[in-house]
Amino acid sequence: MSTMNISLPEALKSFVDEQVDQRDFGTSSEYLRELIRRDQDRVRLRGLLLAGASSKPSAPAGKPYFAGLRRRLRGAARSGQPR
């Protein structure tokens, strides 16, 4: 694992220390890794949302679509397959 040193003003260091204590993180590194993972997820989600917003519209989801979806889910439930 690589290391990285960061400098924080005292107010931010105190905040990080409080979060570590209050949220049961073992170290400040664990807390920061969690924040980075969440930010990665946010960036990925934003990319997916932008891709969806710029994609061509599909057919409306009407009664036939939902009936087919229910059939597929019931079939998966009967066979024990994950949905």
Chimera marker file (.cmm) of the C-alpha trace (Angstrom):
<marker_set name="trace">
<marker id="1" x="0.000" y="0.000" z="0.000" r="1" g="1" b="0" radius="0.5"/>
<marker id="2" x="1.307" y="3.440" z="-0.854" r="1" g="1" b="0" radius="0.5"/>
<marker id="3" x="1.448" y="6.223" z="1.664" r="1" g="1" b="0" radius="0.5"/>
<marker id="4" x="0.541" y="9.884" z="1.317" r="1" g="1" b="0" radius="0.5"/>
<marker id="5" x="1.130" y="12.666" z="3.780" r="1" g="1" b="0" radius="0.5"/>
<marker id="6" x="-1.351" y="15.515" z="3.947" r="1" g="1" b="0" radius="0.5"/>
<marker id="7" x="-1.346" y="18.757" z="5.885" r="1" g="1" b="0" radius="0.5"/>
<marker id="8" x="-4.541" y="19.942" z="7.511" r="1" g="1" b="0" radius="0.5"/>
<marker id="9" x="-5.380" y="23.057" z="9.462" r="1" g="1" b="0" radius="0.5"/>
<marker id="10" x="-5.995" y="22.297" z="13.125" r="1" g="1" b="0" radius="0.5"/>
<marker id="11" x="-9.783" y="22.686" z="12.732" r="1" g="1" b="0" radius="0.5"/>
<marker id="12" x="-9.921" y="20.019" z="9.997" r="1" g="1" b="0" radius="0.5"/>
<marker id="13" x="-7.607" y="17.682" z="11.919" r="1" g="1" b="0" radius="0.5"/>
<marker id="14" x="-9.879" y="18.009" z="14.958" r="1" g="1" b="0" radius="0.5"/>
<marker id="15" x="-12.907" y="17.236" z="12.802" r="1" g="1" b="0" radius="0.5"/>
<marker id="16" x="-11.233" y="14.132" z="11.361" r="1" g="1" b="0" radius="0.5"/>
<marker id="17" x="-10.235" y="12.973" z="14.845" r="1" g="1" b="0" radius="0.5"/>
<marker id="18" x="-13.830" y="13.431" z="16.061" r="1" g="1" b="0" radius="0.5"/>
<marker id="19" x="-15.193" y="11.439" z="13.113" r="1" g="1" b="0" radius="0.5"/>
<marker id="20" x="-12.738" y="8.620" z="13.754" r="1" g="1" b="0" radius="0.5"/>
<marker id="21" x="-13.846" y="8.435" z="17.388" r="1" g="1" b="0" radius="0.5"/>
<marker id="22" x="-17.587" y="8.882" z="16.821" r="1" g="1" b="0" radius="0.5"/>
<marker id="23" x="-17.906" y="6.600" z="13.806" r="1" g="1" b="0" radius="0.5"/>
<marker id="24" x="-15.709" y="3.754" z="15.025" r="1" g="1" b="0" radius="0.5"/>
<marker id="25" x="-12.920" y="4.081" z="12.469" r="1" g="1" b="0" radius="0.5"/>
<marker id="26" x="-9.640" y="2.612" z="13.679" r="1" g="1" b="0" radius="0.5"/>
<marker id="27" x="-7.507" y="5.377" z="12.218" r="1" g="1" b="0" radius="0.5"/>
<marker id="28" x="-7.780" y="8.629" z="10.338" r="1" g="1" b="0" radius="0.5"/>
<marker id="29" x="-6.502" y="6.743" z="7.271" r="1" g="1" b="0" radius="0.5"/>
<marker id="30" x="-9.537" y="4.432" z="7.388" r="1" g="1" b="0" radius="0.5"/>
<marker id="31" x="-11.830" y="7.462" z="7.583" r="1" g="1" b="0" radius="0.5"/>
<marker id="32" x="-10.148" y="9.175" z="4.626" r="1" g="1" b="0" radius="0.5"/>
<marker id="33" x="-10.202" y="5.967" z="2.549" r="1" g="1" b="0" radius="0.5"/>
<marker id="34" x="-13.959" y="5.731" z="3.166" r="1" g="1" b="0" radius="0.5"/>
<marker id="35" x="-14.436" y="9.347" z="2.054" r="1" g="1" b="0" radius="0.5"/>
<marker id="36" x="-12.433" y="8.693" z="-1.111" r="1" g="1" b="0" radius="0.5"/>
<marker id="37" x="-14.438" y="5.536" z="-1.895" r="1" g="1" b="0" radius="0.5"/>
<marker id="38" x="-17.684" y="7.470" z="-1.480" r="1" g="1" b="0" radius="0.5"/>
<marker id="39" x="-16.401" y="10.194" z="-3.772" r="1" g="1" b="0" radius="0.5"/>
<marker id="40" x="-15.434" y="7.561" z="-6.368" r="1" g="1" b="0" radius="0.5"/>
<marker id="41" x="-18.975" y="6.159" z="-6.164" r="1" g="1" b="0" radius="0.5"/>
<marker id="42" x="-20.413" y="9.669" z="-6.557" r="1" g="1" b="0" radius="0.5"/>
<marker id="43" x="-18.252" y="10.314" z="-9.633" r="1" g="1" b="0" radius="0.5"/>
<marker id="44" x="-19.277" y="6.955" z="-11.157" r="1" g="1" b="0" radius="0.5"/>
<marker id="45" x="-22.967" y="7.634" z="-10.477" r="1" g="1" b="0" radius="0.5"/>
<marker id="46" x="-22.711" y="11.110" z="-11.995" r="1" g="1" b="0" radius="0.5"/>
<marker id="47" x="-21.144" y="9.601" z="-15.122" r="1" g="1" b="0" radius="0.5"/>
<marker id="48" x="-23.934" y="7.034" z="-15.404" r="1" g="1" b="0" radius="0.5"/>
<marker id="49" x="-26.606" y="9.684" z="-14.924" r="1" g="1" b="0" radius="0.5"/>
<marker id="50" x="-25.047" y="11.939" z="-17.552" r="1" g="1" b="0" radius="0.5"/>
<marker id="51" x="-24.731" y="9.010" z="-19.965" r="1" g="1" b="0" radius="0.5"/>
<marker id="52" x="-28.388" y="8.142" z="-19.393" r="1" g="1" b="0" radius="0.5"/>
<marker id="53" x="-29.492" y="11.733" z="-19.827" r="1" g="1" b="0" radius="0.5"/>
<marker id="54" x="-27.664" y="12.008" z="-23.144" r="1" g="1" b="0" radius="0.5"/>
<marker id="55" x="-28.856" y="8.657" z="-24.501" r="1" g="1" b="0" radius="0.5"/>
<marker id="56" x="-31.717" y="8.246" z="-26.927" r="1" g="1" b="0" radius="0.5"/>
<marker id="57" x="-35.148" y="7.805" z="-25.377" r="1" g="1" b="0" radius="0.5"/>
<marker id="58" x="-36.468" y="4.264" z="-25.253" r="1" g="1" b="0" radius="0.5"/>
<marker id="59" x="-40.009" y="2.999" z="-25.587" r="1" g="1" b="0" radius="0.5"/>
<marker id="60" x="-42.340" y="3.898" z="-22.711" r="1" g="1" b="0" radius="0.5"/>
<marker id="61" x="-42.658" y="1.286" z="-19.983" r="1" g="1" b="0" radius="0.5"/>
<marker id="62" x="-46.334" y="0.371" z="-20.112" r="1" g="1" b="0" radius="0.5"/>
<marker id="63" x="-48.432" y="-2.536" z="-18.885" r="1" g="1" b="0" radius="0.5"/>
<marker id="64" x="-46.818" y="-5.121" z="-21.208" r="1" g="1" b="0" radius="0.5"/>
<marker id="65" x="-43.340" y="-4.207" z="-19.989" r="1" g="1" b="0" radius="0.5"/>
<marker id="66" x="-44.278" y="-4.587" z="-16.314" r="1" g="1" b="0" radius="0.5"/>
<marker id="67" x="-46.203" y="-7.821" z="-16.962" r="1" g="1" b="0" radius="0.5"/>
<marker id="68" x="-43.105" y="-9.293" z="-18.602" r="1" g="1" b="0" radius="0.5"/>
<marker id="69" x="-40.924" y="-8.089" z="-15.750" r="1" g="1" b="0" radius="0.5"/>
<marker id="70" x="-43.232" y="-9.748" z="-13.210" r="1" g="1" b="0" radius="0.5"/>
<marker id="71" x="-43.117" y="-13.015" z="-15.197" r="1" g="1" b="0" radius="0.5"/>
<marker id="72" x="-39.316" y="-12.958" z="-15.262" r="1" g="1" b="0" radius="0.5"/>
<marker id="73" x="-39.105" y="-12.271" z="-11.529" r="1" g="1" b="0" radius="0.5"/>
<marker id="74" x="-41.568" y="-15.017" z="-10.677" r="1" g="1" b="0" radius="0.5"/>
<marker id="75" x="-39.651" y="-17.455" z="-12.866" r="1" g="1" b="0" radius="0.5"/>
<marker id="76" x="-36.363" y="-16.496" z="-11.217" r="1" g="1" b="0" radius="0.5"/>
<marker id="77" x="-37.914" y="-16.866" z="-7.752" r="1" g="1" b="0" radius="0.5"/>
<marker id="78" x="-39.207" y="-20.354" z="-8.587" r="1" g="1" b="0" radius="0.5"/>
<marker id="79" x="-35.848" y="-21.513" z="-9.902" r="1" g="1" b="0" radius="0.5"/>
<marker id="80" x="-33.953" y="-19.940" z="-6.984" r="1" g="1" b="0" radius="0.5"/>
<marker id="81" x="-31.913" y="-17.666" z="-9.269" r="1" g="1" b="0" radius="0.5"/>
<marker id="82" x="-30.892" y="-14.232" z="-8.088" r="1" g="1" b="0" radius="0.5"/>
<marker id="83" x="-33.067" y="-11.446" z="-9.434" r="1" g="1" b="0" radius="0.5"/>
<link id1="1" id2="2" r="1" g="1" b="0" radius="0.2"/>
<link id1="2" id2="3" r="1" g="1" b="0" radius="0.2"/>
<link id1="3" id2="4" r="1" g="1" b="0" radius="0.2"/>
<link id1="4" id2="5" r="1" g="1" b="0" radius="0.2"/>
<link id1="5" id2="6" r="1" g="1" b="0" radius="0.2"/>
<link id1="6" id2="7" r="1" g="1" b="0" radius="0.2"/>
<link id1="7" id2="8" r="1" g="1" b="0" radius="0.2"/>
<link id1="8" id2="9" r="1" g="1" b="0" radius="0.2"/>
<link id1="9" id2="10" r="1" g="1" b="0" radius="0.2"/>
<link id1="10" id2="11" r="1" g="1" b="0" radius="0.2"/>
<link id1="11" id2="12" r="1" g="1" b="0" radius="0.2"/>
<link id1="12" id2="13" r="1" g="1" b="0" radius="0.2"/>
<link id1="13" id2="14" r="1" g="1" b="0" radius="0.2"/>
<link id1="14" id2="15" r="1" g="1" b="0" radius="0.2"/>
<link id1="15" id2="16" r="1" g="1" b="0" radius="0.2"/>
<link id1="16" id2="17" r="1" g="1" b="0" radius="0.2"/>
<link id1="17" id2="18" r="1" g="1" b="0" radius="0.2"/>
<link id1="18" id2="19" r="1" g="1" b="0" radius="0.2"/>
<link id1="19" id2="20" r="1" g="1" b="0" radius="0.2"/>
<link id1="20" id2="21" r="1" g="1" b="0" radius="0.2"/>
<link id1="21" id2="22" r="1" g="1" b="0" radius="0.2"/>
<link id1="22" id2="23" r="1" g="1" b="0" radius="0.2"/>
<link id1="23" id2="24" r="1" g="1" b="0" radius="0.2"/>
<link id1="24" id2="25" r="1" g="1" b="0" radius="0.2"/>
<link id1="25" id2="26" r="1" g="1" b="0" radius="0.2"/>
<link id1="26" id2="27" r="1" g="1" b="0" radius="0.2"/>
<link id1="27" id2="28" r="1" g="1" b="0" radius="0.2"/>
<link id1="28" id2="29" r="1" g="1" b="0" radius="0.2"/>
<link id1="29" id2="30" r="1" g="1" b="0" radius="0.2"/>
<link id1="30" id2="31" r="1" g="1" b="0" radius="0.2"/>
<link id1="31" id2="32" r="1" g="1" b="0" radius="0.2"/>
<link id1="32" id2="33" r="1" g="1" b="0" radius="0.2"/>
<link id1="33" id2="34" r="1" g="1" b="0" radius="0.2"/>
<link id1="34" id2="35" r="1" g="1" b="0" radius="0.2"/>
<link id1="35" id2="36" r="1" g="1" b="0" radius="0.2"/>
<link id1="36" id2="37" r="1" g="1" b="0" radius="0.2"/>
<link id1="37" id2="38" r="1" g="1" b="0" radius="0.2"/>
<link id1="38" id2="39" r="1" g="1" b="0" radius="0.2"/>
<link id1="39" id2="40" r="1" g="1" b="0" radius="0.2"/>
<link id1="40" id2="41" r="1" g="1" b="0" radius="0.2"/>
<link id1="41" id2="42" r="1" g="1" b="0" radius="0.2"/>
<link id1="42" id2="43" r="1" g="1" b="0" radius="0.2"/>
<link id1="43" id2="44" r="1" g="1" b="0" radius="0.2"/>
<link id1="44" id2="45" r="1" g="1" b="0" radius="0.2"/>
<link id1="45" id2="46" r="1" g="1" b="0" radius="0.2"/>
<link id1="46" id2="47" r="1" g="1" b="0" radius="0.2"/>
<link id1="47" id2="48" r="1" g="1" b="0" radius="0.2"/>
<link id1="48" id2="49" r="1" g="1" b="0" radius="0.2"/>
<link id1="49" id2="50" r="1" g="1" b="0" radius="0.2"/>
<link id1="50" id2="51" r="1" g="1" b="0" radius="0.2"/>
<link id1="51" id2="52" r="1" g="1" b="0" radius="0.2"/>
<link id1="52" id2="53" r="1" g="1" b="0" radius="0.2"/>
<link id1="53" id2="54" r="1" g="1" b="0" radius="0.2"/>
<link id1="54" id2="55" r="1" g="1" b="0" radius="0.2"/>
<link id1="55" id2="56" r="1" g="1" b="0" radius="0.2"/>
<link id1="56" id2="57" r="1" g="1" b="0" radius="0.2"/>
<link id1="57" id2="58" r="1" g="1" b="0" radius="0.2"/>
<link id1="58" id2="59" r="1" g="1" b="0" radius="0.2"/>
<link id1="59" id2="60" r="1" g="1" b="0" radius="0.2"/>
<link id1="60" id2="61" r="1" g="1" b="0" radius="0.2"/>
<link id1="61" id2="62" r="1" g="1" b="0" radius="0.2"/>
<link id1="62" id2="63" r="1" g="1" b="0" radius="0.2"/>
<link id1="63" id2="64" r="1" g="1" b="0" radius="0.2"/>
<link id1="64" id2="65" r="1" g="1" b="0" radius="0.2"/>
<link id1="65" id2="66" r="1" g="1" b="0" radius="0.2"/>
<link id1="66" id2="67" r="1" g="1" b="0" radius="0.2"/>
<link id1="67" id2="68" r="1" g="1" b="0" radius="0.2"/>
<link id1="68" id2="69" r="1" g="1" b="0" radius="0.2"/>
<link id1="69" id2="70" r="1" g="1" b="0" radius="0.2"/>
<link id1="70" id2="71" r="1" g="1" b="0" radius="0.2"/>
<link id1="71" id2="72" r="1" g="1" b="0" radius="0.2"/>
<link id1="72" id2="73" r="1" g="1" b="0" radius="0.2"/>
<link id1="73" id2="74" r="1" g="1" b="0" radius="0.2"/>
<link id1="74" id2="75" r="1" g="1" b="0" radius="0.2"/>
<link id1="75" id2="76" r="1" g="1" b="0" radius="0.2"/>
<link id1="76" id2="77" r="1" g="1" b="0" radius="0.2"/>
<link id1="77" id2="78" r="1" g="1" b="0" radius="0.2"/>
<link id1="78" id2="79" r="1" g="1" b="0" radius="0.2"/>
<link id1="79" id2="80" r="1" g="1" b="0" radius="0.2"/>
<link id1="80" id2="81" r="1" g="1" b="0" radius="0.2"/>
<link id1="81" id2="82" r="1" g="1" b="0" radius="0.2"/>
<link id1="82" id2="83" r="1" g="1" b="0" radius="0.2"/>
</marker_set>
